[in-house]
Amino acid sequence: MGNYRPVSNLSFMSKVDERAVVSRLNDYLAANNLLPRCQSAYRKWHTTEAVMLQVCSDFLKAADT
């Protein structure tokens, strides 16, 4: 019971696996245009602030017409 090294590596390996899966899944979804334009979650360079600015801009455009 003095060696816990294999158990401590489980967290590291699961993070590596998760990054690989997320990368491949995002590439597939982007290549097939399966992500909505306004979705910001789980997308690189799409922040909550950018989405809020887009919503405010759309709201102001709608108010002008």
N, C-alpha and C positions, 0 to 999 in steps of 0.2 A: 504493500500500500504506500510505499514511499515514492513511487514514480507516477506522477499525474500528467506527464508530458503529452501522451496521445489525446487525452481529454481536452487539454488546453488548445490543441491544434484544430479541434472541431470548429470553433468559431471562425478561425482564419479560413479554413477550407470552404465553409458555407458562404463566406463573403466573396471569395473568388468565384465560386459557382454562380452566385447570384449576379455578380457583375457580368459574367459571360452571358447568362440567360437574358438579362435586361438589355444588353447591347444588341444581341441578335434579334430580340423581339422588337425593339425600337426600330432597327434597320428594316425589318420586314414590314412593320406597320407604316413607316414613312414611304417605303418604296411602292407600296400598294395603295397609298392615299386612304388609309383606314382611320387616321386620326382627324378629329374635327379641327377646323382652323383655329378655334378659340380655346382649345384645350391647352392648359399650361402645366398640368401635373405630369411628371415623369418625362418631360421633354427638355432637352438642352436648349438654353438661350430663351426659354419661355418662362418668364417670371410672373408672379401674381401682380406685381406693379404694372407690367406691360399689358396684362389683360384688363386691369382696372382702367388704365388710360384708354384702351380701345373701347371699352364699354361707355366711358364718359364721352368720348369722341362721337360714338354712334348716337348717344342720347342727344348731344348738342346738335348734330346734323339733323336728326329727326325733328328737333324743336324749331329749327330754322325754316322747315318746309311747311 
